[in-house]
Amino acid sequence: MTSNDDATVPTAPENTHASALPPPAPVPIDVPKPAGQGRTITALATLPERTLLDECALSAALNLSKRTVRRMVSRHELPPPFRFAGKSTWLTGKVLAHIEARAERQVRDAERAARKLEAS
């Protein structure tokens, strides 16, 4: 009989596939607020403008699920991705520019609606 004391435990092989994309950035959530007050997500703003984000990294940066990211793209709340290395990929600067443009458009629409109400 052989003893299991000398046997080595097989381990999973190391991932030798080098990824072209950086690992997902940690999601800093700044400015703690009282319960029910929401949160501030700064992960995208802290990244360089030309950083490539795959679906996993973008969802981590926004603190959302990958499915929610896909839904937001289909609702035009996020810009459409481009394919890079077989993955859906976004440039940080393009995502931020898209979000800022949407916010500005919504402010203009709200101001226009308020002016219509005042004129009535």
C-alpha positions in Angstrom: 0.0 0.0 0.0 1.2 3.5 -0.7 0.7 6.4 1.5 -1.2 9.5 0.4 1.1 11.6 2.5 3.6 11.9 -0.3 1.1 12.4 -3.1 0.8 15.9 -4.5 -2.6 17.4 -4.9 -3.2 18.3 -8.6 -3.9 22.0 -9.1 -5.6 23.8 -11.9 -3.2 24.9 -14.6 -2.2 28.5 -14.5 -4.0 30.7 -17.0 -1.3 31.2 -19.7 -3.6 33.1 -22.0 -2.5 36.8 -22.0 -5.4 39.1 -22.1 -5.3 42.2 -24.3 -7.5 44.1 -21.9 -6.5 45.3 -18.4 -8.0 43.5 -15.5 -11.3 45.0 -14.3 -10.6 48.1 -12.2 -11.7 48.2 -8.6 -15.0 50.1 -8.2 -14.3 53.0 -5.9 -17.5 54.2 -4.3 -16.9 57.5 -2.8 -18.8 59.8 -0.5 -20.8 57.6 1.8 -24.3 58.8 2.1 -27.2 58.0 4.5 -29.3 55.0 3.6 -31.5 55.6 0.6 -29.4 58.5 -0.7 -27.7 56.6 -3.5 -24.0 56.5 -4.2 -21.3 58.1 -6.3 -19.4 55.9 -8.7 -16.1 57.3 -9.9 -14.4 54.3 -11.4 -14.8 55.5 -15.0 -13.7 59.0 -14.3 -10.5 57.8 -12.7 -9.4 55.8 -15.7 -7.4 57.3 -18.6 -9.7 58.3 -21.5 -8.2 55.7 -23.9 -8.6 52.8 -21.6 -10.2 49.7 -23.2 -13.0 48.1 -21.2 -14.5 44.8 -21.9 -18.1 44.0 -20.8 -16.9 42.6 -17.5 -14.7 45.6 -16.7 -17.4 48.1 -17.7 -20.0 46.4 -15.6 -17.6 46.4 -12.6 -16.8 50.1 -13.1 -20.5 50.9 -13.2 -21.3 48.5 -10.4 -23.9 46.8 -12.7 -24.4 43.3 -14.0 -23.2 42.4 -17.5 -26.8 41.8 -18.5 -27.8 45.3 -17.3 -24.9 46.8 -19.4 -26.3 44.9 -22.5 -29.8 46.3 -21.7 -28.5 49.8 -21.4 -26.7 49.5 -24.8 -30.0 48.3 -26.3 -31.8 51.3 -24.8 -29.1 53.7 -26.0 -28.1 54.6 -22.4 -24.6 53.5 -23.2 -22.8 53.7 -26.5 -22.6 50.6 -28.7 -19.4 48.5 -28.2 -16.9 47.6 -30.9 -15.4 44.1 -31.2 -11.8 43.7 -30.1 -10.2 40.3 -29.6 -13.7 38.8 -30.0 -15.1 40.7 -27.1 -17.5 43.7 -26.8 -15.2 46.6 -26.0 -15.7 50.3 -25.1 -13.2 53.2 -24.8 -13.6 55.0 -21.4 -13.7 58.4 -23.0 -16.5 57.4 -25.4 -18.6 56.1 -22.6 -18.1 59.2 -20.5 -18.9 61.5 -23.5 -22.0 59.5 -24.2 -23.3 59.8 -20.7 -22.5 63.5 -20.5 -24.3 64.1 -23.8 -27.4 62.2 -22.6 -27.4 64.3 -19.4 -27.1 67.6 -21.2 -29.9 66.5 -23.6 -32.2 65.6 -20.7 -31.5 69.0 -19.0 -32.3 70.8 -22.3 -35.5 68.8 -22.7 -36.6 69.5 -19.1 -35.9 73.3 -19.6 -37.9 73.2 -22.8 -40.8 71.5 -21.1 -40.7 74.0 -18.2 -40.9 76.9 -20.7 -43.9 75.3 -22.4 -45.7 75.0 -19.1 -44.9 78.7 -18.3 -46.2 79.8 -21.6 -49.5 78.0 -21.2 
